[in-house]
């Protein structure tokens, strides 16, 4: 079946009344949490993971994906009006967007952000549609050694990219690997790391750890920062619509931002921060009015916002085709797949084609919904910034406890949730990223299984991992990801200076 036929079958799934409703719920929630400072897509998806016990896989995953890319739209509102980036990817938007708002041009800044997000999201989804089958064909050639090496690449890239320190990222990863080993070993039947606690023999639920680290831990951290910074909300003055001159200066920036952001999203060591700063630098270099940068240049909003949204859509390529998460939210989405017994990768496209292509088709639908939601209703989203923070954070903690308790009606799970949440707060306080914990917990048991299979094939000879060309190349890439930043700091131009 060719790509067009697969995409047509995907639209048949995405355009059902039920999935359209889930897409609308997802993009609406995503916009709302993007607007609210301190609440991001990772927290929201983690908070909603317990619904996987009640909602079918297609609907839940369409909603979770809508939250992910919807938050990219909403994050610009906070950055422009409040000068408070909700995530690191929207720092550049705040630099120019808030200056535009102070000059009474908040409307055009929000408009170029929304339209640029739509353009970038749609073009990036086209890229996702046609690139995914090519990556899947490569992935189908993988055996146990290649899959194990791929897991090692995932471990190293996520640990190195998500966080300020590779060492802290690795520490978080090994914590996740240890948590993933808790319970009874499937091959030997022996209990591991259960410490005589009966509730741990079945292992620890990914949902409990994800909600604890992201929803509870992040909320406690955000609450601890209340009142430390003065926030000034800029009001919407004048027209929300862009003038002809604004369109002329924005459309090329949207296209350039898309082509900068999408490739960075698709590579394991990508992320959204680098392409947004790179897009900003490109627009400043190419602008006919470079003197406006730092004072409210509309290109400085249009390009980075497009790069940001294209990067988030590009992150779905390695997630869906290889099972590699390249961001914190992608790691939570990976755990959502596993709640349904699904492992993203080449075989997912073979065994669950309707689900995968329905999810991809929902991106096209969701981007149209977001454009309709963001431009005419911008005044409503601004009202969300007036919600008192203490009530907001208290509500998140209550819903987190209710969701985790509702899964198994176990008080032990609630106790574990808040213990993990306090641990997440400490990690956040001292700069340890939470995403590698989830990646280690989910992919650790899979890596162990593939390693055992590979060693069984080679009769215990570990050279099988370096004699297969693809696995050797992937292991070399993993080493490069760890060594290259250290070598750059040690021997780069700054070190020599």
C-alpha positions as CSV (number, residue, x, y, z in Angstrom):
1,X,0.0,0.0,0.0
2,X,1.5,3.4,-1.0
3,X,1.7,6.4,1.2
4,X,-1.4,8.1,-0.3
5,X,-3.6,5.0,0.3
6,X,-2.2,4.7,3.9
7,X,-2.9,8.4,4.6
8,X,-6.5,8.0,3.2
9,X,-7.1,5.1,5.5
10,X,-5.7,7.3,8.3
11,X,-8.1,10.1,7.6
12,X,-10.9,7.5,7.7
13,X,-9.9,6.9,11.3
14,X,-9.1,10.5,12.3
15,X,-12.4,11.9,10.9
16,X,-14.7,9.7,12.9
17,X,-16.9,11.8,15.2
18,X,-15.3,10.2,18.3
19,X,-11.7,10.9,17.2
20,X,-12.5,14.4,16.0
21,X,-13.8,15.1,19.5
22,X,-10.6,13.7,21.1
23,X,-8.5,15.8,18.7
24,X,-10.5,18.9,19.7
25,X,-10.1,18.1,23.4
26,X,-6.4,17.6,22.9
27,X,-5.6,20.8,21.0
28,X,-7.8,22.8,23.4
29,X,-6.1,21.4,26.5
30,X,-2.7,21.8,24.8
31,X,-3.4,25.5,24.0
32,X,-4.6,26.1,27.6
33,X,-1.5,24.4,29.3
34,X,0.8,26.2,26.9
35,X,-0.7,29.5,28.0
36,X,-0.5,28.7,31.7
37,X,3.0,29.4,33.1
38,X,4.6,26.4,34.9
39,X,2.2,23.9,33.2
40,X,3.6,22.2,30.1
41,X,2.6,19.4,27.8
42,X,4.7,16.8,29.6
43,X,2.9,17.6,32.9
44,X,-0.5,17.4,31.3
45,X,0.0,14.2,29.4
46,X,1.5,12.6,32.5
47,X,-1.5,13.8,34.5
48,X,-3.9,12.3,32.0
49,X,-2.2,8.9,31.6
50,X,-4.6,7.1,33.9
51,X,-7.4,7.6,31.3
52,X,-5.6,4.9,29.2
53,X,-7.6,2.4,31.3
54,X,-10.9,3.7,29.9
55,X,-10.3,5.2,26.5
56,X,-9.4,3.3,23.3
57,X,-5.8,3.6,22.0
58,X,-6.6,5.8,18.9
59,X,-8.6,8.4,20.8
60,X,-6.2,8.7,23.7
61,X,-3.1,8.9,21.5
62,X,-4.7,11.5,19.2
63,X,-5.6,13.6,22.3
64,X,-2.1,13.3,23.8
65,X,-0.5,14.3,20.5
66,X,-2.9,17.2,20.2
67,X,-1.8,18.3,23.7
68,X,1.9,18.1,22.6
69,X,1.7,20.3,19.5
70,X,-1.2,22.4,20.8
71,X,1.1,23.5,23.7
72,X,3.6,24.9,21.2
73,X,0.8,27.2,20.0
74,X,-0.2,28.3,23.4
75,X,3.3,28.8,24.8
76,X,3.7,31.9,22.6
77,X,0.9,33.7,24.4
78,X,2.7,33.6,27.7
79,X,6.0,34.5,26.2
80,X,4.6,37.5,24.3
81,X,2.2,39.0,26.9
82,X,4.0,38.0,30.2
83,X,7.6,37.7,29.0
84,X,7.6,34.3,30.8
85,X,8.6,31.4,28.5
86,X,6.7,28.3,29.5
87,X,9.4,26.1,28.0
88,X,13.0,26.7,26.9
89,X,11.8,26.5,23.2
90,X,9.9,29.8,23.6
91,X,12.7,31.9,25.0
92,X,13.4,33.5,21.7
93,X,9.7,34.3,21.1
94,X,9.7,36.2,24.4
95,X,12.7,38.3,23.3
96,X,11.0,39.9,20.4
97,X,7.3,39.2,21.1
98,X,7.2,41.0,24.4
99,X,8.9,44.0,22.9
100,X,6.2,44.1,20.3
101,X,3.5,43.8,23.0
102,X,5.1,46.8,24.9
103,X,4.8,48.8,21.7
104,X,1.1,48.0,21.4
105,X,1.6,45.3,18.7
106,X,0.7,42.3,20.8
107,X,-2.1,41.4,18.3
108,X,0.2,41.0,15.2
109,X,2.8,39.2,17.4
110,X,0.2,36.6,18.5
111,X,-1.2,36.4,14.9
112,X,2.2,35.7,13.3
113,X,2.9,33.1,15.9
114,X,-0.4,31.3,15.4
115,X,-0.3,31.4,11.5
116,X,3.4,30.5,11.5
117,X,2.6,27.6,13.8
118,X,-0.1,26.4,11.4
119,X,2.1,26.7,8.4
120,X,5.1,24.9,10.1
121,X,2.9,22.3,11.6
122,X,1.3,21.4,8.3
123,X,4.5,21.3,6.3
124,X,6.2,19.3,9.1
125,X,3.3,16.8,9.0
126,X,3.8,16.4,5.3
127,X,7.4,15.6,6.0
128,X,6.4,13.1,8.7
129,X,4.0,11.5,6.3
130,X,6.6,10.8,3.6
131,X,9.7,10.3,5.7
132,X,8.3,7.8,8.2
133,X,7.9,4.9,5.6
134,X,11.6,5.3,4.6
135,X,12.8,5.1,8.2
136,X,10.5,2.1,8.8
137,X,12.1,0.2,5.8
138,X,15.5,0.8,7.4
139,X,14.1,-0.3,10.8
140,X,12.7,-3.6,9.5
141,X,16.3,-4.7,8.8
142,X,17.1,-4.6,12.5
143,X,17.8,-7.7,14.5
144,X,18.4,-8.1,18.3
145,X,22.0,-6.6,18.1
146,X,20.7,-3.6,16.2
147,X,17.8,-3.0,18.5
148,X,20.0,-3.2,21.5
149,X,22.4,-0.7,20.0
150,X,19.5,1.6,19.1
151,X,18.3,1.5,22.8
152,X,21.9,2.6,23.8
153,X,21.6,5.5,21.4
154,X,18.3,6.5,22.9
155,X,19.8,6.3,26.4
156,X,22.8,8.4,25.6
157,X,21.1,11.1,23.5
158,X,18.2,11.6,25.9
159,X,20.6,11.8,28.9
160,X,22.9,14.2,27.1
161,X,20.4,16.5,25.5
162,X,17.7,16.8,28.2
163,X,19.4,18.7,31.0
164,X,22.4,20.9,31.6
165,X,24.9,18.1,32.5
166,X,25.6,14.8,30.8
167,X,26.6,13.3,34.2
168,X,23.3,14.3,35.8
169,X,21.4,13.0,32.8
170,X,23.2,9.7,33.1
171,X,22.4,9.5,36.8
172,X,18.7,10.0,36.1
173,X,18.9,7.4,33.4
174,X,20.4,4.8,35.7
175,X,17.7,5.5,38.3
176,X,15.1,4.8,35.6
177,X,16.9,1.6,34.6
178,X,16.9,0.4,38.2
179,X,13.1,1.2,38.6
180,X,12.4,-0.7,35.3
181,X,14.0,-3.8,36.8
182,X,11.8,-3.9,39.8
183,X,9.5,-7.0,39.9
184,X,9.7,-10.6,38.7
185,X,12.2,-11.4,35.9
186,X,10.2,-12.9,33.0
187,X,13.0,-15.4,32.1
188,X,14.2,-16.6,35.5
189,X,11.1,-16.0,37.6
190,X,13.2,-14.4,40.3
191,X,12.1,-11.2,42.2
192,X,14.4,-8.2,41.7
193,X,14.6,-5.1,43.8
194,X,11.3,-5.8,45.5
195,X,12.8,-5.8,49.0
196,X,10.0,-8.1,50.3
197,X,7.2,-5.6,49.5
198,X,4.4,-7.6,47.8
199,X,3.1,-4.6,45.9
200,X,6.4,-4.3,44.1
201,X,6.4,-7.9,42.7
202,X,4.3,-6.9,39.7
203,X,6.7,-4.0,39.0
204,X,6.1,-0.2,39.3
205,X,3.5,1.4,37.1
206,X,5.0,3.8,34.5
207,X,2.0,6.0,35.1
208,X,2.8,6.4,38.8
209,X,6.4,7.4,38.1
210,X,5.5,9.7,35.2
211,X,2.7,11.5,37.1
212,X,4.9,11.7,40.2
213,X,8.0,13.2,38.4
214,X,6.2,15.5,36.0
215,X,2.9,16.5,37.5
216,X,3.6,16.4,41.3
217,X,7.4,17.2,41.2
218,X,7.1,20.0,38.7
219,X,4.1,21.5,40.5
220,X,5.8,21.5,43.8
221,X,8.9,23.1,42.2
222,X,6.7,25.8,40.5
223,X,4.9,26.5,43.7
224,X,8.2,26.9,45.5
225,X,9.1,29.7,43.1
226,X,5.9,31.7,43.6
227,X,6.4,35.4,44.2
228,X,10.2,35.3,43.4
229,X,9.7,37.1,40.1
230,X,7.5,40.1,39.3
231,X,5.2,39.4,36.3
232,X,3.6,42.2,34.2
233,X,0.8,41.2,31.9
234,X,0.8,43.3,28.7
235,X,-2.7,44.2,27.5
236,X,-4.1,43.5,24.0
237,X,-4.3,46.9,22.3
238,X,-5.4,47.6,18.7
239,X,-6.2,45.0,16.0
240,X,-5.2,41.4,16.3
241,X,-4.9,41.1,12.6
242,X,-1.6,41.5,10.7
243,X,-1.1,44.3,8.2
244,X,0.2,43.7,4.6
245,X,3.7,44.7,5.7
246,X,3.6,42.2,8.5
247,X,2.6,39.4,6.1
248,X,5.4,40.4,3.7
249,X,7.9,40.2,6.5
250,X,6.6,37.0,8.1
251,X,5.9,34.5,5.3
252,X,9.5,33.8,4.3
253,X,10.4,33.5,8.0
254,X,7.7,30.8,8.5
255,X,9.1,28.8,5.6
256,X,12.7,29.1,6.7
257,X,11.8,28.3,10.3
258,X,10.0,25.1,9.2
259,X,13.0,23.9,7.2
260,X,15.3,24.6,10.1
261,X,13.1,23.1,12.9
262,X,11.9,19.9,11.3
263,X,15.3,18.2,10.7
264,X,16.4,19.0,14.3
265,X,13.2,17.4,15.6
266,X,13.9,14.2,13.7
267,X,17.4,13.5,15.0
268,X,18.0,11.9,18.4
269,X,20.2,14.8,19.6
270,X,17.9,17.5,18.2
271,X,15.4,19.2,20.5
272,X,13.6,22.5,20.0
273,X,16.0,25.0,21.6
274,X,18.8,24.9,19.0
275,X,16.5,25.4,15.9
276,X,14.7,28.4,17.5
277,X,17.9,30.2,18.3
278,X,19.3,29.3,14.8
279,X,16.1,30.6,13.2
280,X,16.4,33.8,15.1
281,X,20.0,34.2,14.0
282,X,19.1,33.5,10.4
283,X,16.3,36.0,10.4
284,X,18.5,38.7,11.9
285,X,21.1,38.1,9.3
286,X,18.6,38.2,6.4
287,X,16.4,41.0,7.6
288,X,16.2,44.3,5.8
289,X,15.7,46.0,9.2
290,X,18.3,44.4,11.5
291,X,18.1,47.5,13.7
292,X,14.6,46.4,14.9
293,X,15.9,43.2,16.5
294,X,15.8,43.5,20.2
295,X,13.1,46.2,19.9
296,X,10.3,44.0,18.5
297,X,11.0,42.6,15.0
298,X,8.2,40.5,13.8
299,X,10.5,38.2,11.9
300,X,12.1,37.3,15.3
301,X,8.7,35.9,16.4
302,X,7.6,34.3,13.1
303,X,10.8,32.3,12.4
304,X,11.4,30.8,15.9
305,X,7.8,29.9,16.4
306,X,7.7,28.1,13.1
307,X,10.9,26.3,14.0
308,X,9.5,25.4,17.4
309,X,6.4,23.8,16.0
310,X,8.2,22.0,13.1
311,X,10.6,20.5,15.6
312,X,7.8,19.1,17.8
313,X,6.2,17.5,14.8
314,X,9.6,16.2,13.6
315,X,10.1,14.5,17.0
316,X,7.3,12.1,16.1
317,X,9.4,10.6,13.3
318,X,11.9,8.8,15.5
319,X,9.2,8.2,18.2
320,X,6.8,6.4,15.8
321,X,9.3,4.7,13.5
322,X,12.1,3.7,15.9
323,X,10.7,4.2,19.4
324,X,13.2,6.9,20.2
325,X,11.9,9.8,22.3
326,X,13.8,13.1,21.7
327,X,11.9,15.3,24.3
328,X,10.3,15.0,27.7
329,X,6.8,14.9,26.2
330,X,7.8,12.3,23.7
331,X,9.1,10.1,26.6
332,X,5.6,10.4,28.2
333,X,4.0,9.6,24.9
334,X,6.1,6.5,24.7
335,X,4.8,5.4,28.0
336,X,1.2,6.0,26.8
337,X,1.8,3.6,23.9
338,X,3.1,1.0,26.3
339,X,0.0,1.3,28.4
340,X,-1.8,-0.2,25.5
341,X,0.8,-2.9,25.0
342,X,2.2,-1.1,21.9
343,X,5.9,-0.6,21.2
344,X,6.6,2.2,18.7
345,X,8.9,1.1,15.9
346,X,8.9,-0.5,12.5
347,X,6.6,-3.4,13.5
348,X,4.0,-0.9,14.8
349,X,3.5,0.3,11.2
350,X,3.0,-3.3,10.1
351,X,0.8,-4.5,13.0
352,X,-1.2,-1.4,13.8
353,X,-1.2,0.6,10.5
354,X,-4.7,2.0,11.1
355,X,-3.7,3.4,14.5
356,X,-0.4,5.0,13.3
357,X,-1.8,6.5,10.1
358,X,-4.9,7.7,12.0
359,X,-2.6,9.5,14.4
360,X,-0.6,11.1,11.6
361,X,-3.8,12.2,9.8
362,X,-5.0,13.8,13.0
363,X,-2.1,16.2,12.9
364,X,-3.5,17.7,9.7
365,X,-6.9,18.0,11.3
366,X,-5.5,19.3,14.6
367,X,-3.5,22.1,13.0
368,X,-6.7,23.4,11.3
369,X,-8.5,23.3,14.7
370,X,-5.7,25.2,16.4
371,X,-5.7,28.0,13.8
372,X,-9.5,28.4,14.4
373,X,-9.1,28.2,18.2
374,X,-6.1,30.6,18.5
375,X,-6.8,33.6,16.3
376,X,-10.5,34.5,17.1
377,X,-10.3,33.3,20.7
378,X,-7.0,34.9,21.8
379,X,-8.9,37.1,24.4
380,X,-10.2,33.9,26.1
381,X,-6.7,32.4,26.4
382,X,-5.4,35.6,27.9
383,X,-8.0,35.3,30.6
384,X,-6.4,32.0,31.7
385,X,-3.4,34.0,32.9
386,X,-5.6,35.5,35.6
387,X,-6.1,32.1,37.3
388,X,-4.6,32.2,40.8
389,X,-1.5,30.0,40.9
390,X,-2.1,28.4,44.4
391,X,-5.5,27.1,43.3
392,X,-4.1,25.9,40.0
393,X,-1.3,24.0,41.6
394,X,-3.5,22.5,44.3
395,X,-5.9,21.3,41.6
396,X,-3.1,19.5,39.8
397,X,-2.0,17.7,42.9
398,X,-5.5,16.6,43.7
399,X,-6.2,15.3,40.2
400,X,-2.8,13.5,40.1
401,X,-3.7,11.6,43.3
402,X,-7.3,10.8,42.0
403,X,-6.0,9.5,38.7
404,X,-3.3,7.2,40.1
405,X,-5.6,5.9,42.8
406,X,-8.4,5.2,40.3
407,X,-6.1,2.8,38.3
408,X,-5.8,0.1,40.9
409,X,-7.6,1.5,44.0
410,X,-4.3,1.1,45.8
411,X,-3.4,3.5,48.7
412,X,0.2,2.2,48.2
413,X,0.2,3.8,44.7
414,X,-0.8,7.2,46.1
415,X,2.0,6.9,48.8
416,X,4.5,6.0,46.0
417,X,3.2,8.9,43.8
418,X,4.0,11.5,46.4
419,X,7.3,9.9,47.4
420,X,8.3,10.0,43.7
421,X,6.9,13.6,43.5
422,X,9.2,14.7,46.3
423,X,12.1,13.0,44.6
424,X,11.2,14.8,41.4
425,X,11.2,18.1,43.2
426,X,14.7,17.4,44.6
427,X,15.8,16.4,41.1
428,X,14.4,19.6,39.6
429,X,16.0,21.7,42.3
430,X,19.5,20.3,41.7
431,X,19.2,20.2,37.9
432,X,18.6,16.4,37.3
433,X,16.3,16.0,34.2
434,X,13.3,13.8,34.8
435,X,12.8,12.5,31.2
436,X,15.8,10.1,31.3
437,X,14.1,8.3,34.2
438,X,11.1,7.6,32.1
439,X,13.2,6.5,29.1
440,X,15.3,4.2,31.3
441,X,12.2,2.7,32.9
442,X,10.5,2.0,29.6
443,X,13.3,1.1,27.3
444,X,15.5,-0.6,30.0
445,X,13.6,-3.9,30.1
446,X,13.4,-3.9,26.3
447,X,17.1,-3.3,26.0
448,X,17.8,-6.2,28.4
449,X,15.5,-8.5,26.4
450,X,17.2,-7.7,23.1
451,X,20.7,-8.1,24.7
452,X,19.8,-11.5,25.9
453,X,18.4,-12.5,22.5
454,X,21.6,-11.3,20.8
455,X,23.8,-13.2,23.2
456,X,21.7,-16.3,22.8
457,X,22.2,-16.1,19.0
458,X,26.0,-15.6,19.4
459,X,26.2,-18.3,22.2
460,X,27.4,-15.7,24.7
461,X,29.9,-13.9,22.4
462,X,29.6,-10.1,23.0
463,X,31.4,-9.4,19.7
464,X,28.1,-9.8,17.9
465,X,27.3,-6.1,18.8
466,X,30.4,-4.8,16.9
467,X,30.6,-7.3,14.0
468,X,27.1,-6.3,12.7
469,X,27.7,-3.0,10.7
470,X,24.4,-1.3,11.8
471,X,24.8,-2.1,15.5
472,X,28.5,-1.1,15.4
473,X,27.6,2.2,13.7
474,X,24.9,2.9,16.3
475,X,27.2,2.1,19.2
476,X,29.8,4.4,17.7
477,X,27.2,7.2,17.5
478,X,26.3,6.6,21.2
479,X,30.0,7.0,22.2
480,X,30.2,10.1,20.0
481,X,27.2,11.7,21.7
482,X,28.9,11.4,25.1
483,X,32.5,12.2,24.0
484,X,32.0,15.0,21.5
485,X,30.6,17.6,24.0
486,X,33.4,16.8,26.5
487,X,36.0,17.1,23.7
488,X,34.6,20.4,22.5
489,X,34.8,21.9,26.0
490,X,38.3,20.5,26.5
491,X,39.9,21.2,23.2
492,X,37.5,23.6,21.4
493,X,38.2,27.3,20.6
494,X,37.1,28.6,24.0
495,X,39.4,26.1,25.8
496,X,42.4,27.2,23.7
497,X,41.6,30.8,24.3
